[in-house]
Amino acid sequence: MASVNATISRDTAPGAVIVTWALTSADTGTAFQLPAAGDMTCHTFGTFGAATITWQGSSDGTNWHPMTQKGSTANMAYTTTANHSPNEMPPFVRAISAGGTGTAITASLCFYPRYIKNQY
């Protein structure tokens, strides 16, 4: 199980932050800390080779739980190409892979900030 660093782009789409992890079998994407409240879409695509990609959220960057699809209670865990928004807006987000062989999957988070969170 490898830890995969995210690639972050603020130049791909105006106003968006695009966070991308290139995952293979049993990889864990490094945590991305959301810089603000906003809207996000999680997109997975590539060669799955029977792998499952799960989008996870955390309130502390240590304890992780699957996020659920907006309008549903289903976990955001996919074995094929998918593009969904989560119900949750946790401070930390990551994508992980499990199972499969010969996988080459891109997990991409598109985040549109609405306003900056102020520190208390």
N, C-alpha and C positions, 0 to 999 in steps of 0.2 A: 504494500500500500504506500504509494508515494503522495507527498504533499505537493500540490501544483499551485504555483503562484498565478495570480490573476493578471491579465493585461487590461489596463484601464485607458479608455479613450474619451476625451471630451471634445473631439473634433469630427467625429463620424456624422453626427446629426445635430443640428442647431439646438442647443438647450439640453441635450441628453448626455448622460454619463453611461457609456457602454462598458460593462465589465465582462471579460471573457476568460474561461478556463478551458484548456485543451486537455481532456481527460482520456485515459485508457482504462484498462481493467483495474478495479479496486483502488482508484485514486480519490483523494480528498482535496477539494479546492480550498485555498486559503480564505480566511474570512474577509469579507468586504464590509466595512463599516459605512452604513448609509449616512451621508453628510447632512441630510435634511429630510423633512417629510415630503412625500411625493407619490408619484404613480410609478409602478414598475411592472414589467412584463418579463417572464422567464422563458427563454427559447432554447430548446435542445435539438441538435441535428448531427448527422454523421453516420458512421458505421457502428451500430450498437452491438453486434455479435452476441446477442442475448443478454447484454448488460442492462442494468436498471440505473437510471440517473434520478437522484432524489434531491430536491431543493429543500434546504434546511434554514431555519432561523434560530437566533439566540438572543437573549437579553443581556448576556454577559460575555459572549465570545468563547465560552467554555462548554456550557451545557446546550446541546443541539437537539432540535425536534423538527420533524417534517412540517413544512408549510402546507396549507390546504388551498385548493383551487377556489378562486372567487366564485361565490354563488353555490358552493358545494361543501361537503365535508370530506371529499376524497383527497388523500395526500397527493402532493405534487411529485409523483414517482412515475417515470416514463420508460418504456422499452422501445419506443419509436419517436420519430420527430414530433415535437409538441411545442405549443406557444400559448402560455396561460399566464394570468395574473393571480397573485396570491391574495387571500383574505387578510393576511397579517402584514404588519409594517414593523418588523423587529429592527433593532439597531444593527444587527450583524446578519449577513446572508452568505451562504456558500452552496456549492453543488458537490455532490459526491457520487461516485460510481461503485457498483457492486456487481460481481459475477461477470460472466461473458468472457469471450476470447476474441482476439483480433479487433478490439474496439478502438475507435478513433472518434471521439465524440466532442463536439463543441457545446459548452453550456454558456449561454450569453444572457446577461441581465441588462435590460434597458431601463434606465432610471431617469425620470423627469422630475427634478426637484420642484416643489411648490413654494416652500419657504424654509429658511435655515432654522434649525433647532437652537434655541438659546441655552447656554449653560446656566445652571442654578447655583 
